[in-house]
Amino acid sequence: MIKAKIVSVNISTQKGVRKQPVPQVELKPAHGVIGDAHAGEWHRQVSLLAEESIDSMRKKGLDVKPGDFAENITTSGLRLHTMSVGTRLFLGDVEVELTQIGKECHKGCAIREQAGDCVMPREGVFVKVLQPGIVRPGDEIRLA
C-alpha cells in the first residue's frame, strides 16, 4: 500500500513566481503559510499539487520540480484533484480542509508560456488551515 506523504514545502515572498523549497513551513488558521505571499484570510490559504501531476508535465518535456507551479505543498500518493471540497486532511499534525479544486491560470504564467499548458489549474487544490503547526517533507498525509 502506498502511503501519502509530503514531498516538498515551498514559499515565495511575492506573487506570480515559482516557489522555493524550504525545510519546513508553519501553517496558521485564518492565514495559511507564514511568510508566503499568497497567505491571507480567504479560502485559498495553502495550495497543494501532487508530484504525480508534476510528473505528467515532465513527460511533456518540461524540466520542472516541486514549487515550480507555485504550490506551497507538493504531495505524493494522493490524487488530490479527485477529492471533494470539504474533505479534511492531516498534513503531519496540521488539520486542513479542501476548499477549491483547480483555479484560473493567471496571465503571464511562466509554465504555460514555456509549455503551452499548466497542470495547476486542473489538478492543484487549495485548503484552509483548521489546526496550526509545522509541516515538513516526509510528513504523512491522512484523512481526518
C-alpha positions in Angstrom: 0.0 0.0 0.0 1.3 3.4 -1.0 1.4 5.9 1.9 0.6 9.5 1.1 3.3 11.9 2.1 4.6 15.4 1.8 7.4 15.6 -0.8 8.3 19.3 -0.5 7.1 22.5 1.2 7.6 25.8 -0.7 7.2 29.5 -0.3 7.7 32.8 -2.2 7.7 36.3 -0.8 6.0 37.6 -4.0 3.1 36.5 -6.2 3.5 35.4 -9.8 6.8 33.5 -9.3 7.8 29.9 -8.7 8.1 29.0 -5.0 11.3 27.8 -3.4 11.6 24.6 -1.3 12.3 25.2 2.4 13.0 22.8 5.3 9.6 23.4 6.9 6.6 25.8 6.9 4.3 26.9 9.7 0.6 26.9 8.9 -1.7 29.2 10.8 -5.6 29.2 10.8 -7.2 32.2 9.0 -3.9 32.8 7.4 -2.1 29.9 5.7 1.7 29.6 5.3 3.6 32.1 7.4 5.9 34.1 5.2 4.2 33.2 1.9 2.9 35.9 -0.4 -0.4 34.0 -1.0 -1.3 33.7 2.6 -4.3 35.6 4.0 -7.8 35.3 5.4 -9.5 33.7 2.4 -10.4 30.2 1.2 -7.2 29.6 -0.7 -4.8 29.8 2.2 -2.5 26.9 1.1 -2.0 25.3 -2.3 -1.2 21.7 -2.9 -0.1 19.8 -6.0 0.7 16.1 -6.4 4.1 15.1 -7.5 2.3 12.8 -9.9 0.8 15.9 -11.6 4.3 17.4 -11.9 5.5 14.1 -13.4 2.8 14.4 -16.1 4.3 17.8 -17.2 7.8 16.2 -17.1 6.5 13.6 -19.6 5.7 16.6 -21.9 9.3 17.5 -21.9 9.4 20.2 -19.1 12.2 20.4 -16.6 10.1 21.2 -13.6 10.4 20.5 -9.9 8.4 21.0 -6.7 7.4 24.6 -6.2 7.6 25.5 -9.9 3.8 25.5 -10.2 3.7 27.9 -7.2 2.3 25.2 -4.9 3.0 25.5 -1.2 3.0 21.8 -0.6 3.9 19.0 -3.0 2.4 15.6 -2.2 2.8 12.0 -3.2 0.4 9.1 -3.1 -2.9 11.1 -3.4 -5.0 12.1 -6.3 -5.8 15.5 -4.8 -7.9 16.8 -7.6 -10.3 13.8 -7.3 -11.2 14.6 -3.7 -14.3 16.5 -2.7 -14.5 20.1 -1.5 -14.9 19.8 2.3 -12.6 16.8 2.7 -10.4 17.2 5.8 -6.8 16.0 5.8 -4.0 15.9 8.3 -0.7 17.2 6.9 1.5 15.7 9.6 -0.3 17.1 12.7 -1.9 20.1 10.9 -5.6 19.8 10.0 -6.8 21.4 6.8 -10.0 21.4 4.8 -10.2 21.3 1.0 -11.9 24.5 -0.3 -11.2 24.6 -4.0 -10.1 22.3 -6.8 -8.2 24.0 -9.7 -8.1 27.7 -10.5 -8.0 30.0 -13.4 -4.4 30.4 -14.7 -3.2 34.0 -14.4 -1.8 36.0 -17.3 1.9 35.6 -17.7 2.1 32.2 -16.1 5.7 31.1 -16.8 4.9 27.4 -17.1 2.0 27.9 -19.5 4.2 30.2 -21.6 7.0 27.7 -21.7 4.9 24.5 -22.3 1.7 25.8 -23.7 0.0 24.0 -20.7 -0.1 24.1 -16.9 -1.4 21.4 -14.6 -2.1 23.6 -11.6 -5.5 25.0 -12.9 -6.8 21.4 -13.4 -5.1 19.4 -10.6 -4.0 21.9 -8.0 -6.1 22.1 -4.8 -6.5 24.7 -2.1 -7.1 24.3 1.6 -7.8 26.4 4.6 -5.9 25.7 7.9 -8.1 24.4 10.8 -5.4 23.5 13.2 -1.9 25.2 13.3 1.5 23.6 13.2 4.7 22.8 11.4 4.8 20.8 8.1 7.9 19.2 6.7 8.9 17.0 3.8 8.3 13.3 4.8 5.3 14.1 6.9 2.4 11.6 6.4 -0.9 12.8 4.9 -4.1 11.1 6.1 -7.8 11.7 6.0 -9.2 13.4 9.1 
